[in-house]
Amino acid sequence: MLLEEIFFEIGAIIIIAAVISMLAHRFRQPLIIAYILAGLLIGPSVFALTRSSEFFDVMAEFGVAFLLFTVGLGLNWRSLREVGWIALGAGTVQVLFSMLLGFLLSQYFDFDFITSLYLSIAFAFSSTIVVVKLLMDKNDLDTLYGRISVGFLLIQDFIAMFVLLSLGSLSTGAGAVDIITQSLFKALIVIPVLWFTSVKIVPPLVRYAARSQELLFIFSLAWCFLITGGFVWAGFGVELGALIAGVTLSGTLYQREISARIRPLRDFFLVIFFIKLGTNLGLETLGVSILPIIAFSLIILLSKPLIVLLIMRLTGYHPRTGFLAGSAIAQISEFSFIVLAAGMSLGHISNDTMVLATSVALITISVSSYTIVHNETIYEKIQAFFQWFAPQKTHPAERKRLPASAKIILFGYEDIGQQILPSLKKMKLAYAIVDFDPQTVHELERKNEPVIYGDAGDDNFLTEIQADQARLIISTIPDAVISLELLAFLKAHDYRGTAIVATHNVAEAHKCYQAGATYVIVPRILTGERLKQLFKDKRALKTQWKRLAADEQQFLSRVK
């Protein structure tokens, strides 16, 4: 009878979630909001369909593990290493400063010292699951701000791990220092063993498993559970273990096939995760402590982006990058509930504190979902506010100007730009590279490449470097907002050269063609290697690129 009950519970949950999701999609709302609202309806305060709560907790945990496993599969360690210092510095400062603000606000509302401490810790962290899912949906995970955001979340996960270890020591009576020391000792053993295994043992195993797609699928699942289990044993949590499991397979030739196979499982269990999150909120509690709920929500939504923006600006990043990275983490984490649940079990806090946190979670996750989805558009509308925040001499690279003789301008060096640069050099025309990642600029400077720090979507910057005088302009930044801004600038200046831009998808590509693009790169359709060959064949001749674009548009019209 229990199995039948679980079957009908899952069926009812999925049906309700599907109906609400279809309505949300009809009105162009983020599906995460639909899942949380479905959880609210399914929860104990309305239909009370989740009687098998422990079972759904396990399913939600699977969703977290599979999401981070697929993130690890696609993780570019070189790119992550490039943003490591800013992630470490800004991520740590943001957590500490958010804790301070949370504690002071808790004290203002007359919470006792222990409750204030728990709330400050719970509200300092951001949701890895929400941020990563939305960035993946937008194809922004490998953008500069996406990599920095993931770096913030990884730093937060490490800090959260030590917080949980400390709380665990309180419940067992052991010393926090002893538990943390033991965990670090285990890590010193696990990490070298894991590295040796991934380098020497995994490649031949994956090659053998790849002889059958089904065998590759089951091997990948087994590897995920094996590594994750090892990290859980070492005291590092499911999240970190699943991420590392994916990273160890990311260097193989089959990581894309593995990711494609895991994705349906990931999406199903993630739906359960967000529904489960919604069930934590009861309608009867929404009217309780409404003023603290609003105050904490506003502090989280405003302070986290502002802290990150200030730190990144001070370290030389463009305000646009700081705004996008900061707005991505403007919510509280699923980790908050783990901390507060531990506090309740120890008798440190009351159930009202959990109600407060759940309400703040619903508000901040809902609002931040909108800001992440529409972050480029939001920045475009408010970028005038940041003009005072972008002094010309903040970063050494900003003081440089493009060579007056530059006939080719390449916006965006990472990935595609790096692949096509050798072909551009063979054109025997003066070229220059524009990028707004300070570390990329420094790297190119060391290579004596003509490079300048700047934003391809900033009209003032484009005017200053006289971009309209170039013979060939290529933007490899797959951001429709930036591409359309660049094309609008060129059209306003009656540009007659070749303008090649990039977008995430086919719909955005059509908009760029209508805006005057000579050719549009859609990375998921056109690989960097193929584009490199096209530059070798077509050179900078506008007529050849226009003929190619006509064929490409016919192909894109058949692609959904």
C-alpha positions in Angstrom: 0.0 0.0 0.0 2.9 2.3 0.8 4.3 2.0 -2.8 0.9 2.8 -4.3 0.6 5.9 -2.0 4.0 7.1 -3.1 3.1 6.5 -6.8 -0.1 8.5 -6.6 1.6 11.2 -4.6 4.3 11.6 -7.2 1.7 11.5 -10.0 -0.5 14.2 -8.4 2.6 16.4 -7.7 3.8 16.2 -11.3 0.4 16.9 -12.7 -0.1 20.0 -10.5 3.4 21.2 -11.3 2.8 20.7 -15.0 -0.4 22.7 -15.0 1.2 25.6 -13.1 4.3 25.5 -15.2 2.2 25.7 -18.4 0.5 28.8 -17.0 3.9 30.3 -16.0 5.3 29.6 -19.5 2.3 31.1 -21.1 2.9 34.4 -19.2 6.7 34.1 -19.7 7.5 33.6 -16.0 10.5 31.6 -14.7 9.6 27.9 -14.2 11.3 27.8 -10.9 8.6 30.1 -9.5 6.0 27.7 -10.9 7.6 24.7 -9.1 7.8 26.6 -5.8 4.1 27.7 -6.1 3.2 24.1 -6.9 5.0 23.0 -3.7 3.0 25.6 -1.8 -0.2 24.1 -3.0 0.9 20.5 -2.5 2.2 21.2 0.9 0.5 20.7 4.3 -1.4 24.0 4.3 -3.5 23.3 1.1 -3.7 19.8 -0.5 -1.3 18.0 1.9 -0.1 15.6 -0.7 3.4 15.1 0.6 2.9 12.7 3.4 6.0 10.7 2.4 8.3 13.6 3.3 11.4 11.6 3.8 11.1 10.0 0.4 10.8 13.4 -1.2 13.8 14.6 0.7 15.9 11.9 -0.8 14.6 12.7 -4.3 15.4 16.3 -3.8 18.9 15.4 -2.8 19.3 13.4 -6.0 18.4 16.5 -7.9 21.1 18.5 -6.2 23.7 15.8 -6.8 22.8 15.3 -10.5 22.8 19.1 -11.1 26.3 19.6 -9.7 27.5 16.4 -11.4 26.5 17.9 -14.8 28.1 21.3 -13.8 31.3 19.4 -13.1 31.2 17.7 -16.4 31.2 21.1 -18.2 33.5 22.9 -15.8 36.5 24.5 -17.5 39.2 24.4 -14.8 41.4 26.8 -16.7 38.6 29.4 -16.8 37.7 28.8 -13.2 41.3 29.2 -12.2 41.4 32.6 -14.0 38.6 33.9 -11.7 39.8 32.1 -8.6 41.3 35.0 -6.8 38.3 37.4 -7.3 36.0 34.5 -6.3 38.0 33.8 -3.2 38.4 37.5 -2.2 34.9 38.8 -3.1 33.1 35.7 -2.1 34.7 35.6 1.4 34.1 39.4 2.0 30.5 39.1 0.8 29.8 36.3 3.2 31.4 38.1 6.2 29.7 41.4 5.4 26.3 39.8 4.8 26.6 38.0 8.2 27.4 41.3 9.9 24.3 43.0 8.3 22.1 40.1 9.1 23.2 40.0 12.7 22.7 43.8 13.2 19.2 43.6 11.6 18.3 40.7 13.8 19.4 42.6 16.9 17.3 45.6 15.7 14.2 43.3 15.6 15.0 42.2 19.2 16.0 38.6 18.4 18.2 37.1 21.1 21.9 36.7 20.5 21.8 33.0 19.4 18.9 33.4 17.1 20.6 36.5 15.5 23.7 34.5 15.0 21.8 31.6 13.3 19.9 34.1 11.0 23.1 35.9 10.1 24.8 32.7 9.0 21.7 31.4 7.2 21.2 34.6 5.2 24.8 35.0 4.2 24.9 32.2 1.7 23.3 32.0 -1.8 21.6 29.1 -3.6 24.0 27.1 -5.7 21.0 25.1 -7.1 18.9 28.2 -8.2 21.9 30.1 -9.6 23.4 27.3 -11.5 20.1 26.1 -13.0 19.2 29.6 -14.2 22.7 30.2 -15.7 22.5 26.9 -17.5 19.1 27.7 -18.8 20.4 31.0 -20.2 23.7 29.4 -21.5 25.5 31.9 -19.3 27.4 29.4 -17.2 30.7 29.8 -19.2 30.4 33.6 -19.5 32.8 35.8 -17.4 30.2 36.7 -14.9 28.9 33.1 -14.9 32.3 31.7 -14.0 32.7 34.3 -11.3 29.3 33.5 -9.9 30.1 29.8 -9.8 33.4 30.7 -8.1 31.5 32.6 -5.4 29.2 29.7 -4.8 32.1 27.2 -4.5 33.8 29.5 -1.9 30.5 29.7 -0.1 30.1 25.9 -0.1 33.5 25.5 1.5 32.7 28.0 4.2 29.3 26.3 4.7 31.0 23.0 5.1 33.0 24.2 8.0 29.9 25.8 9.6 28.1 22.5 9.4 31.1 20.7 10.8 31.1 23.1 13.7 27.4 22.7 14.3 27.9 18.9 14.2 30.5 19.1 16.9 27.9 20.8 19.2 25.4 17.9 18.7 28.1 15.2 19.4 30.0 17.0 22.1 33.2 16.8 20.2 35.5 19.7 19.6 34.9 21.8 16.5 38.7 22.1 15.9 39.1 18.3 16.2 36.3 17.6 13.7 37.6 20.1 11.2 41.2 18.8 11.5 40.0 15.3 10.9 38.1 16.3 7.8 41.2 18.1 6.4 43.3 15.1 7.1 40.8 12.9 5.2 40.9 15.4 2.3 44.7 15.2 2.2 44.2 11.4 1.6 41.2 11.5 -0.6 42.3 14.2 -3.1 45.6 12.6 -4.2 43.9 9.2 -4.5 41.1 10.8 -6.5 43.6 12.6 -8.8 45.6 9.4 -9.5 42.3 7.5 -10.2 41.0 10.2 -12.6 44.2 10.4 -14.5 45.3 6.8 -14.7 42.2 4.6 -14.1 39.2 6.6 -15.4 40.2 7.2 -19.0 40.5 3.5 -20.0 37.3 2.7 -18.1 35.4 5.4 -19.9 36.8 4.3 -23.2 35.6 0.8 -22.6 32.2 1.9 -21.3 31.8 4.2 -24.3 31.4 1.1 -26.5 27.8 1.0 -25.5 25.7 4.1 -24.7 23.8 2.3 -22.0 27.0 1.0 -20.5 28.4 4.6 -20.5 25.3 5.8 -18.8 25.3 3.3 -16.0 29.1 3.7 -15.5 28.6 7.5 -15.2 25.9 7.1 -12.6 28.1 4.6 -10.7 31.1 6.9 -10.8 28.9 9.8 -9.5 27.6 7.8 -6.5 31.1 6.4 -5.8 32.9 9.7 -5.6 30.0 11.5 -3.9 29.9 8.7 -1.3 33.6 9.1 -0.7 33.3 12.8 -0.1 30.3 12.3 2.2 32.4 9.8 4.2 35.1 12.4 4.5 32.6 15.0 5.8 32.4 17.2 2.8 28.8 16.8 1.7 26.9 15.6 -1.3 27.2 18.9 -3.2 31.0 19.0 -3.3 31.3 15.3 -4.0 28.9 15.4 -7.0 30.7 18.4 -8.4 34.2 16.7 -8.1 32.8 13.5 -9.6 31.7 15.5 -12.7 35.1 17.3 -12.9 37.0 14.0 -12.9 35.1 13.0 -16.1 35.2 16.4 -17.7 38.5 15.8 -19.4 37.3 12.8 -21.3 36.1 12.8 -24.9 32.7 11.6 -23.8 31.7 14.3 -21.3 29.1 15.8 -23.6 27.5 12.4 -24.2 27.5 11.7 -20.5 26.0 15.1 -19.7 23.2 14.6 -22.3 22.4 11.2 -20.8 22.2 12.5 -17.2 20.2 15.7 -18.1 16.7 14.1 -18.1 17.4 12.5 -14.7 18.7 15.8 -13.4 15.7 17.8 -14.6 13.2 15.4 -13.1 14.8 15.4 -9.7 15.3 19.1 -9.7 11.6 19.7 -10.2 11.0 17.6 -7.1 13.7 19.7 -5.3 12.0 23.0 -6.0 8.5 21.6 -5.2 9.9 20.3 -1.9 11.2 23.8 -1.2 7.8 25.2 -1.7 6.2 22.7 0.7 8.2 24.3 3.5 6.0 27.4 3.3 2.6 27.3 4.9 -0.2 29.8 4.0 -1.1 30.2 7.7 2.4 31.5 8.5 2.6 34.2 5.8 1.2 36.9 8.0 3.6 36.2 10.8 6.5 38.7 11.3 5.8 40.5 8.0 8.0 43.4 8.8 11.2 41.3 9.5 10.5 39.2 6.4 10.4 42.3 4.2 13.4 43.9 5.9 15.6 40.7 5.6 14.5 40.2 2.0 15.4 43.8 1.0 18.8 43.5 2.7 19.6 40.3 0.8 18.3 41.5 -2.5 20.2 44.8 -2.3 23.3 44.3 -0.2 24.7 41.2 -1.8 24.8 42.7 -5.3 26.2 46.0 -4.0 29.0 44.3 -2.0 30.1 42.2 -5.0 29.8 45.2 -7.3 32.0 47.4 -5.1 34.7 44.7 -4.6 34.9 43.8 -8.3 35.1 47.4 -9.3 38.0 48.0 -6.9 39.8 45.0 -8.4 39.4 46.4 -11.9 36.3 44.7 -13.3 33.7 46.6 -15.4 30.5 47.6 -13.5 28.5 45.5 -15.9 30.4 42.3 -14.8 30.0 43.2 -11.2 26.3 43.9 -11.5 25.6 40.6 -13.3 27.7 38.5 -10.9 26.3 40.3 -7.8 22.6 40.1 -8.9 23.0 36.3 -9.6 23.7 35.6 -5.9 20.9 37.8 -4.4 18.9 35.1 -2.6 19.3 32.7 0.3 20.5 29.2 0.1 19.0 25.8 0.6 21.9 25.5 3.1 20.0 28.0 5.3 17.4 25.4 6.1 20.1 22.9 7.0 21.7 25.4 9.5 18.3 26.3 11.0 17.2 22.7 11.2 20.4 21.9 13.1 19.7 24.9 15.4 16.1 23.6 16.1 17.3 20.1 16.9 19.8 21.6 19.4 17.1 23.7 20.9 18.8 27.0 20.0 16.0 28.5 17.9 12.2 28.2 17.7 10.0 27.1 14.8 9.1 30.8 14.2 12.7 31.4 13.0 12.3 28.7 10.4 9.0 30.3 9.2 10.8 33.6 8.9 13.7 32.0 6.9 11.3 30.1 4.6 9.3 33.3 3.8 12.5 35.2 3.0 13.7 32.3 0.8 10.5 32.4 -1.2 10.7 36.1 -1.8 14.4 36.3 -2.6 14.5 33.2 -4.8 11.4 34.5 -6.7 12.8 38.0 -7.2 16.4 36.9 -8.0 15.0 34.4 -10.6 13.6 37.4 -12.5 16.8 39.4 -12.2 19.0 36.5 -13.4 16.8 35.8 -16.4 16.6 39.5 -17.3 19.9 40.8 -15.9 21.3 42.2 -19.2 18.1 44.1 -19.9 18.0 45.5 -16.3 21.6 46.6 -16.6 20.9 48.3 -19.9 18.1 50.3 -18.3 20.1 51.4 -15.3 23.7 51.6 -16.6 23.6 55.4 -16.5 23.6 55.1 -12.8 27.0 53.3 -12.9 28.7 55.9 -15.1 30.1 57.6 -12.0 31.3 54.2 -10.9 33.5 53.5 -14.0 36.5 55.9 -13.7 38.7 55.8 -16.8 41.9 55.1 -14.8 40.6 52.3 -12.5 42.4 49.6 -14.4 45.8 50.0 -16.2 44.4 48.4 -19.4 41.7 51.1 -19.5 44.3 53.8 -20.1 45.3 52.3 -23.4 43.6 53.0 -26.7 43.3 50.8 -29.8 46.0 51.4 -32.5 44.7 54.0 -35.0 45.6 51.6 -37.8 43.5 48.7 -36.5 41.4 47.3 -39.3 40.1 44.3 -37.4 38.5 44.5 -33.9 37.9 41.3 -32.0 35.5 41.7 -29.0 35.9 38.8 -26.6 39.0 36.6 -26.5 37.9 33.5 -24.5 36.9 30.3 -26.3 35.9 31.2 -29.9 38.0 34.4 -30.0 41.1 32.4 -29.0 40.4 29.9 -31.7 40.0 32.3 -34.6 42.8 34.7 -33.6 45.5 32.8 -35.6 43.3 33.0 -38.7 42.8 36.8 -38.2 46.6 37.2 -37.9 47.0 35.5 -41.3 44.9 38.3 -42.9 48.0 40.6 -42.6 45.8 43.4 -41.3 46.3 45.4 -38.1 44.1 44.0 -35.4 43.1 44.7 -31.8 41.4 42.7 -29.1 38.8 44.1 -26.7 37.8 42.3 -23.5 36.4 43.3 -20.1 38.0 40.5 -18.1 41.1 42.2 -16.4 42.9 38.8 -16.1 42.4 38.1 -19.8 43.7 41.5 -20.6 46.8 40.9 -18.4 47.4 37.6 -20.1 47.2 39.1 -23.5 49.5 42.0 -22.5 52.1 39.4 -21.4 51.9 38.0 -24.9 52.4 41.5 -26.4 49.0 41.3 -28.1 47.2 44.7 -28.9 44.5 44.6 -26.3 42.3 47.0 -24.4 39.9 46.7 -21.5 36.4 47.7 -22.4 32.7 46.9 -22.9 31.4 46.1 -26.4 27.9 47.2 -25.4 29.0 50.7 -24.2 28.3 53.4 -26.9 30.8 55.9 -25.3 33.6 53.3 -25.3 32.8 52.3 -28.9 32.9 56.0 -29.9 36.2 56.5 -28.1 38.0 53.7 -29.8 36.4 54.6 -33.2 35.0 51.1 -33.7 33.1 52.3 -36.8 36.4 52.9 -38.6 37.4 49.2 -38.5 37.1 47.1 -41.7 36.0 44.0 -39.8 34.3 43.7 -36.4 33.9 40.4 -34.7 32.1 39.9 -31.4 32.3 36.4 -30.0 30.3 37.3 -26.9 27.1 35.3 -27.1 25.0 37.9 -25.5 22.1 39.3 -27.6 21.9 42.5 -25.6 25.6 43.3 -26.3 25.3 42.2 -30.0 22.3 44.4 -30.6 23.9 47.4 -28.8 27.0 47.0 -31.0 24.9 46.7 -34.2 22.8 49.7 -33.2 26.0 51.8 -32.7 27.4 50.7 -36.1 24.1 51.4 -37.9 23.9 54.9 -36.3 27.4 55.6 -37.6 26.6 54.3 -41.1 29.1 51.5 -40.8 30.0 49.9 -44.2 32.4 47.1 -43.1 31.8 43.5 -42.0 30.0 43.0 -38.7 30.0 39.5 -37.2 28.3 39.0 -33.8 27.3 36.0 -31.7 24.1 35.0 -29.9 22.9 32.1 -27.7 20.1 30.8 -30.0 18.3 31.0 -33.3 15.7 33.5 -32.3 18.3 36.0 -31.2 20.3 35.4 -34.4 17.3 36.4 -36.5 17.0 39.7 -34.4 20.7 40.4 -35.1 20.3 39.8 -38.8 17.4 42.2 -38.8 19.6 44.7 -36.9 22.2 44.7 -39.7 24.6 41.9 -38.8 26.6 40.6 -41.8 26.9 37.2 -40.2 25.7 35.7 -36.8 27.6 33.0 -34.9 25.4 30.6 -32.9 28.0 28.6 -30.9 25.8 25.5 -30.4 25.4 25.3 -34.2 28.7 26.6 -35.4 31.9 25.4 -33.6 34.9 27.5 -33.1 37.0 25.2 -35.3 34.5 25.6 -38.2 34.4 29.4 -37.8 38.2 29.4 -37.9 38.1 27.6 -41.2 35.5 30.1 -42.5 37.8 33.0 -41.7 40.6 31.3 -43.5 38.4 31.0 -46.6 36.3 34.1 -46.5 38.9 36.6 -45.2 37.3 40.0 -44.6 35.3 40.3 -47.7 31.8 41.5 -46.9 30.2 40.1 -50.0 31.4 36.6 -49.2 30.2 36.7 -45.7 26.8 38.0 -46.9 26.4 35.1 -49.3 27.3 32.7 -46.4 24.8 34.5 -44.2 22.0 34.0 -46.7 22.6 30.3 -46.7 22.9 30.3 -42.9 19.6 32.1 -42.5 17.8 29.5 -44.6 19.3 26.8 -42.4 18.4 28.6 -39.2 14.8 29.0 -40.4 14.6 25.2 -40.2 16.2 24.9 -36.8 14.0 25.2 -33.7 
